[in-house]
Amino acid sequence: MSTLAPLSESEIRQFVDEWYHKLDIHAPLAAFLAMVADEGILFRFPEVTVTDKAGLTQWYNRVTHTFFDEIHQMQQLAFSTEHDRATIQLQVLWQASTWTPPAPKSERLAFLTRQTWDVERSDKTGRPVVVTYLVDSFEPLAGSSSLPVR
């Protein structure tokens, strides 16, 4: 059993808010990766599954160069904790814009996504980090453009 302090509700909520804020502002890669466990990770996105920080770096660089004006709006958050770990279930409205040259206008995307995360307290920093990030569903809302194929 770990000797690290249990994750609190306020830490979990703050962590999730910070995660989505970093995605929305396209934070520097290092700031994003600091929120991820160093090893043993699994990230399953609609378009790719990655199991290391190199793969996550490729994903992050691609999405931050594809989407802009992003908004992640959390609609539901539930979690359970055990010692220094938490399983988080989320429902998030994700909106973003894309532009494909030479189109005269950008296109707006809107998807409702359900996700499950496993988060643990880092033994290096004492802060929460994502170990597992699973997109369980990714449903377009009425009027949304399609995801660009890249």
Secondary structure, 3 states (H helix, E strand, C coil): CCCCCCCCHHHHHHHHHHHHHHHHHCCCHHHHHCCECCCCCEEECCCCEECCHHHHHHHHHHHHHHCEEEEEEEEEEEEEEECCEEEEEEEEEEEEEECCCCCCCCEEEEEEEEEEEEEEECCCCCCEEEEEEEEEEEEECCCCCCCCCC
